[in-house]
């Protein structure tokens, strides 16, 4: 029976991968749908990366916009000034995000800043960086800086359609999921889950919580920084508004709604909630300004009331029931 379940799991995974690979080909002439699909993958990557520090380690981090912006500005500035390919720029952007995260995270964790105070501190970082880059003339200040445009340039990561960006984001999502899966089943993952449940008890058992949280923060920052580099190339410019507080909060919401610590949960939440948000924006945004946000918030409240543990466990239970029926048959 175990082999049968594993075979069905592999079959489902192959089917999902096939759909993901073929979906943009089916809608290749509809650029709006391609942008929507790519945006869903973008938030899926960010929320899955957040799951390392927020879901496993239990730290309510609200600084995703800071690391996204640093990755975007690093890759964008290198491309504009030195003609450095974003393929290299994205790695450097991720490393810059890691450096900043460790620089800020070390004193916060060293002095025991946690829970709501950590959330407030991380949220403040986004606004500090946004204002800093607004007045920093060497990187453009408040002016949008457009990236060099070369149609279908693989080197410059510029394309005439969003389809290549879809596949790049799909690859990043696969990487983020693999990293989550690896961490969850590693010694670091067990340590993170322990401190996420009860940090004091984990310390008593000999877990170096400061080191573990720094490692989780670095992994999260790197993935978000790399994503920020692709984000800049996808939209073709860099601007301090990339340091977005609302985006940081939404990333954390997706991670929580998907199910804390569940590898696939944030992706499921991104598919559902980002799709709902964009559908409401397209259909209600022009009728009454802000109405789509009211409906979107109502959906979140209903999930919080009836599924406070997140969507991941519910989907897992439904899948297990379906799998049991198929195995019996």
C-alpha positions in Angstrom: 0.0 0.0 0.0 2.9 2.3 0.8 4.3 1.9 -2.7 0.9 2.5 -4.2 0.5 5.8 -2.2 4.0 6.9 -3.3 3.2 6.1 -6.9 0.0 8.2 -6.7 2.0 11.0 -5.1 4.5 10.9 -8.0 1.7 10.8 -10.5 0.0 13.8 -9.0 3.3 15.7 -8.9 4.0 14.9 -12.5 0.5 16.0 -13.5 0.8 19.3 -11.6 4.2 19.9 -13.2 2.8 19.2 -16.6 -0.1 21.6 -16.1 2.3 24.3 -14.9 4.6 23.8 -17.9 1.8 23.8 -20.5 -0.5 26.5 -19.0 1.4 29.5 -20.4 1.5 27.9 -23.9 -2.3 27.6 -23.8 -2.7 31.3 -23.1 0.4 32.7 -24.8 -1.6 35.3 -26.8 -3.2 36.7 -23.7 -0.6 38.8 -22.0 -2.9 39.8 -19.1 -3.3 36.1 -18.1 0.4 35.6 -18.4 1.1 38.5 -16.1 -1.5 37.2 -13.7 0.0 33.7 -13.7 3.5 35.1 -13.2 2.3 37.3 -10.4 0.8 34.3 -8.6 4.1 32.5 -8.9 6.0 35.5 -7.7 3.9 35.6 -4.5 4.2 31.9 -4.2 8.0 32.2 -4.2 7.9 35.0 -1.6 5.5 33.2 0.7 7.3 29.9 0.4 10.6 31.7 1.3 8.8 33.4 4.2 7.8 30.0 5.4 11.4 29.3 6.5 11.6 32.1 9.0 7.9 32.6 9.7 6.3 29.1 9.4 9.2 26.9 10.7 11.0 29.3 13.1 7.8 31.1 14.2 9.2 34.6 13.6 6.6 37.1 12.3 8.9 38.8 9.8 7.5 41.7 7.8 10.6 42.7 5.9 10.1 40.9 2.6 9.8 44.2 0.8 13.2 45.2 2.1 15.0 42.2 0.7 12.9 42.3 -2.5 13.9 46.0 -3.0 17.6 45.3 -2.3 17.7 42.5 -4.8 15.9 44.7 -7.4 18.2 47.7 -6.9 21.4 45.6 -6.9 20.6 43.8 -10.1 19.1 46.9 -11.8 21.9 49.3 -10.8 24.6 46.8 -12.0 22.8 46.4 -15.3 22.3 50.1 -15.8 25.8 51.3 -14.8 28.1 48.3 -15.6 26.0 46.3 -18.1 26.3 43.3 -15.7 23.8 40.5 -16.7 20.9 40.1 -14.3 21.8 36.4 -14.2 24.8 37.4 -12.1 23.0 40.4 -10.6 20.3 38.2 -9.1 22.9 36.2 -7.2 24.6 39.4 -6.0 21.2 40.8 -5.1 20.5 37.8 -3.0 23.8 38.1 -1.2 23.3 41.8 -0.6 19.9 41.0 1.0 21.6 38.3 3.1 24.2 40.7 4.3 21.6 43.3 5.3 19.4 40.7 7.0 22.3 39.3 9.1 23.5 42.9 9.9 20.1 43.7 11.3 19.0 40.3 12.5 22.1 39.6 14.6 21.5 42.5 17.2 17.7 41.8 17.2 18.2 38.1 18.0 21.2 38.8 20.2 19.1 41.0 22.5 16.1 38.8 22.5 13.8 40.8 20.3 10.9 38.6 19.4 7.2 38.3 18.7 5.4 41.6 18.1 8.5 43.6 18.7 10.4 41.7 16.0 7.4 42.2 13.7 7.4 45.9 14.3 11.2 46.1 13.9 11.2 44.2 10.6 8.3 46.3 9.2 10.2 49.5 10.1 13.2 48.3 8.0 11.1 48.5 4.8 10.1 52.1 5.4 13.7 53.1 6.4 15.1 51.6 3.2 12.3 53.2 1.1 13.1 56.7 2.4 16.8 56.1 2.3 16.7 55.2 -1.4 14.3 58.1 -2.1 17.0 60.6 -1.0 20.0 58.6 -2.3 20.7 60.4 -5.6 23.4 58.0 -6.7 20.9 55.2 -7.2 18.3 57.4 -8.8 16.4 59.0 -5.9 12.7 59.3 -6.5 13.1 59.0 -10.3 12.2 55.7 -12.0 15.3 54.2 -13.6 14.5 52.2 -16.6 16.6 49.1 -17.5 18.2 48.9 -20.9 15.7 47.3 -23.3 16.9 44.7 -25.8 14.1 42.7 -27.3 14.6 39.0 -26.6 17.9 39.5 -24.9 18.8 36.5 -22.8 21.8 38.3 -21.4 19.8 41.4 -20.3 16.8 39.3 -19.2 14.5 41.4 -21.4 11.7 39.8 -23.5 8.8 40.9 -25.6 6.4 38.6 -23.8 6.0 37.6 -20.1 6.2 33.8 -20.9 10.0 33.6 -20.1 9.4 35.3 -16.8 6.7 32.8 -16.0 9.1 29.9 -16.5 11.9 31.7 -14.5 9.4 32.2 -11.6 8.3 28.6 -11.9 11.9 27.5 -11.5 12.4 29.8 -8.5 9.2 28.4 -6.9 10.5 24.8 -7.4 13.8 25.9 -5.8 12.0 27.5 -2.9 9.9 24.4 -2.4 12.9 22.1 -2.5 14.7 24.3 0.0 11.7 24.2 2.3 11.4 20.4 2.0 15.1 20.0 2.7 15.1 22.2 5.7 12.0 20.7 7.2 13.6 17.2 7.1 17.1 18.4 8.3 18.5 19.0 11.8 18.1 22.7 11.2 14.4 22.2 10.5 13.8 20.2 13.7 15.6 23.0 15.6 13.5 25.7 13.9 10.2 23.9 14.6 11.2 23.4 18.2 12.0 27.1 18.8 8.9 28.0 16.8 6.8 26.1 19.3 8.6 27.2 22.5 11.9 29.1 22.2 12.7 28.9 25.9 12.2 25.2 26.0 14.4 24.8 22.9 17.2 26.7 24.5 17.0 24.5 27.6 17.4 21.5 25.4 20.6 23.0 24.0 19.4 24.5 20.7 21.4 27.6 19.7 18.3 29.6 18.8 20.1 32.7 17.8 22.2 30.8 15.2 19.2 28.9 13.9 17.1 32.0 13.4 20.0 33.8 11.7 20.4 30.8 9.3 16.7 30.8 8.6 16.7 34.6 8.1 19.6 34.3 5.6 18.0 31.6 3.5 14.7 33.6 3.4 16.5 36.9 2.5 18.5 35.2 -0.3 15.4 33.7 -1.9 13.5 37.0 -1.7 16.5 39.0 -2.9 16.9 36.8 -6.0 13.2 37.2 -6.7 13.5 40.9 -6.4 16.1 40.9 -9.2 13.7 39.1 -11.5 10.9 41.4 -10.4 12.9 44.5 -11.6 13.7 42.9 -15.0 10.0 41.8 -15.4 8.8 45.4 -14.9 11.7 47.0 -16.6 12.6 49.7 -14.0 13.7 50.2 -10.4 12.1 52.6 -7.9 12.2 53.0 -4.1 8.5 52.0 -4.0 9.8 48.5 -4.5 10.4 48.6 -0.8 6.8 48.0 -0.1 5.2 47.6 3.3 1.9 46.3 2.0 3.6 43.6 0.0 5.5 42.5 3.0 2.3 42.2 5.0 0.6 40.3 2.2 3.5 37.8 2.0 3.2 37.1 5.7 -0.6 36.7 5.3 -0.1 34.2 2.5 2.3 32.2 4.7 -0.1 32.2 7.7 -3.2 31.4 5.6 -1.4 28.6 3.8 -0.5 27.0 7.1 2.5 27.7 9.3 5.4 25.4 8.5 3.6 23.5 5.7 5.8 23.4 2.6 3.0 23.6 0.0 0.7 25.8 2.0 1.9 29.2 0.9 1.7 28.2 -2.7 -1.9 27.1 -2.3 -2.7 30.4 -0.5 -1.0 32.4 -3.3 -3.0 30.6 -6.0 -6.3 31.2 -4.2 -5.9 34.6 -2.7 -3.8 36.4 -5.3 -6.2 35.0 -8.0 -9.2 36.3 -6.0 -7.5 39.7 -5.4 -6.7 40.2 -9.1 -10.1 39.0 -10.2 -11.8 41.4 -7.8 -9.5 44.3 -8.9 -10.3 43.7 -12.5 -14.0 43.4 -12.1 -14.8 45.7 -9.1 -11.8 48.2 -9.1 -13.4 50.4 -11.7 -16.9 50.5 -10.2 -16.1 51.6 -6.7 -12.6 52.4 -5.6 -11.5 50.1 -2.8 -14.5 47.8 -3.0 -12.4 44.9 -4.1 -10.2 45.3 -1.0 -13.4 45.0 1.2 -14.3 41.7 -0.5 -10.7 40.5 -0.3 -10.6 41.3 3.4 -13.9 39.5 4.0 -12.4 36.3 2.4 -9.4 36.5 4.8 -11.7 37.0 7.8 -13.8 33.9 6.8 -10.6 31.9 6.5 -9.4 33.1 9.9 -12.8 32.2 11.5 -13.4 28.8 10.0 -9.9 27.6 9.1 -7.6 29.3 11.7 -4.9 26.6 11.2 -4.7 27.6 7.5 -5.6 26.0 4.2 -2.7 23.5 4.1 -4.2 21.0 6.7 -7.6 21.2 5.1 -6.2 20.4 1.6 -4.0 17.6 3.1 -7.0 16.0 4.8 -9.0 16.1 1.5 -6.1 14.7 -0.4 -5.6 11.9 2.1 -9.2 10.9 1.9 -9.1 10.9 -1.9 -5.9 8.9 -1.9 -7.4 6.3 0.6 -10.4 5.8 -1.7 -8.1 5.3 -4.8 -5.9 2.8 -2.9 -8.9 0.8 -1.8 -10.3 0.7 -5.3 
